[in-house]
Amino acid sequence: MPTSLVLERKGELSLRDLPLEQRMGPADVRIAVRTVGICGSDVHYYTHGKIGPFVVNAPMVLGHEAAGTVVEVGAEVRHLKPGDRVCMEPGIPNPASRAAKMGIYNVDPDVTFWATPPVHGCLTPHVVHPAAYTYRLPDNVSFAEGAMVEPFAIGMQAALRARIQPGDVGMVVGAGPIGMMTALAALAGGCARVYVADLAQPKLDIIGAYPGIETINIRGIPAADAIAEATGGWGADVVFECSGAAPAILGLPKLARPGGAVVLVGMPVDPVPVDIVGLQAKELRLETVFRYANVYDRAIALIASGKVDLKPLISLTVPFADSIAAFDRAAEGRETDVKIQIELPA
Ligand SMILES: [Zn+2]
């Protein structure tokens, strides 16, 4: 039995053997996992034992941001072969579902998603996955970058929802990993420049190092004042809420230009007040994002083209044997850490 990183219960991780159901179907591939990013949700299950209605009631393998190498393909698989380097989309919809038929498989009520109880994740040596949700990495895209596709896909989904037009001014509230991914996707999606607001200067320094990104430290100036100053009082064309913070959400209408768009990406833990009249007075278009659908190919293409470089966001890479220490560090939430990745033996 393989050794996996197992969340035994809230606050308790172990590296141990856990029997996993890994039967291959004809449309599946078996993948030797190589690199896995630690996500805020993994850490939240570790520290809180639940996210909303999803409660860890039994030992669960963590991890959903993965890249690896195909080692076996099912009889019906045509586009992949053993030896291919790949990354995997962690959500598996029911292909016959109404949502999947509509192309919105991310909101399929039947979707199963890695490391969302009771579904096991990918911090284990091998996974079996539908080939349709497994994507070949171009030679110039590393495993580490491949494991960044999952969080970047959320930024891609946000950029698509925003319906960016060339030359738009973007604004991202919150410089966590998803805020950073969203800012980069918005730039790649056509924004002339993107302003990123946060109160943690180390985070702003990391994302502000990218050309086209300007930063706003809201300890020094309210985000609304800063964006007004930057846009002659007009506001940003597209605003991405990536903080999940109640005061930020209340202040969103002030950031957008009349007729602009607001995209809700961050997830507040509890319901929060929204300034509806503020939204109405500018006829703002409100969009929401839940994970992503049909963006992996685009995300990989942008990374391979060099238009999006996610490597500076990989703060630390640790060997699988040190996974628990890596989770403890991620739980510290250091302001200089964006993405911590775990590397399994080749
Ligand atoms: Zn993630």
Boltz pocket constraint, residues with backbone or C-beta under 6 A from the ligand:
constraints:
  - pocket:
      binder: B
      contacts: [[A, 39], [A, 40], [A, 41], [A, 64], [A, 65], [A, 150], [A, 151]]
      max_distance: 6.0
